[in-house]
Amino acid sequence: MSHIAFIGLGHMGSPMALNLVKAGHKLVVFDLVPAAINTLVDAGASAAASAQAAVKGADIVISMLPASKHVEGLYLGEAGLLTHIAAGTLVLECSTIASESARKVAHAAQQLGIRMIDAPVSGGTGGAIAGTLTFIVGGAASDLDAAMPYLEKMGKNIFHAGAAGAGQVAKICNNMLLGVLMAGTSEALALGVANGLDPKVLSDIISKSSGRNWATELYNPWPGVMDHAPASKDYAGGFGVDLMLKDLGLAAESALHTGSSVPLGELARNLYSMHSAQGNGALDFSSILGLFKK
């Protein structure tokens, strides 16, 4: 049984941490939202008064935060968490952030003898709850090997993308494609329904035809087609519009740095920006359907 510090108990972090508790690990948790901490305490974890207190004596540190600025703010600087983590500790940074930020934090950790991998996830809240997430890892192979016993309690598929920051690059590419696919699926369904088709029948047809994709098979954006999907729960929970918009922004930044062409990614970013500006930022990203639905 390992002593794990888990920081960041949002829609994804909380069920991930719960799966580690269920696996018998000793967790000390911290979040800025007291209610999130209480959920883990009720499950058997211990609460810390601060992130610095949480990592004291920890063998493993796991963080799941919203954006690059939060990760850099947590770990770096004179009061940063890296100055409170013992040398030799393994850090699993699971947030989706800019690859440059991941490399920056990993380099600072290495200078202090701290092992760190970037391990962003795919699979949504459903995957986090079920423990079937995909982890996309950047960092040393030996550090990934050491992290495997913990990643396997939270996920089903674990890929080593390359050196530090590579996990973030792969995740950003995946989420850019996801944003494009969800917008395209929503547009197609809205067109079919406007022409008199039943959205479930059309979805079934697409899922068995050349337009099949993750959205039509597992995460349908039309309300009532899939009972488990956020679309059938007023688009509550899931992966927020503003989080998708953040990831599409990261993809655009990466494209700018490398001189890559991402016209569909930019179009998806503009669509999600428009959707967010209409007051939908906290809804699940599949609510992009609202831009196309009559």
VENTA-V922169 format. One record per run of one state. SS is the DSSP state (2 for helix, 1 for strand, 0 for the rest). FROM is the first residue (numbers start at 1). LEN is the number of residues. If there is no record, write none. Layout:
SS_FROM_LEN ; SS_FROM_LEN
This chain:
0_1_2 ; 1_3_5 ; 0_8_5 ; 2_13_10 ; 0_23_3 ; 1_26_5 ; 0_31_3 ; 2_34_10 ; 0_44_2 ; 1_46_2 ; 0_48_3 ; 2_51_4 ; 0_55_5 ; 1_60_4 ; 0_64_4 ; 2_68_8 ; 0_76_5 ; 2_81_3 ; 0_84_6 ; 1_90_4 ; 0_94_5 ; 2_99_13 ; 0_112_3 ; 1_115_8 ; 0_123_1 ; 2_124_7 ; 0_131_2 ; 1_133_6 ; 0_139_2 ; 2_141_14 ; 1_155_8 ; 0_163_3 ; 2_166_29 ; 0_195_4 ; 2_199_9 ; 0_208_6 ; 2_214_5 ; 0_219_11 ; 2_230_4 ; 0_234_6 ; 1_240_1 ; 2_241_18 ; 0_259_4 ; 2_263_18 ; 0_281_3 ; 1_284_1 ; 2_285_7 ; 0_292_3
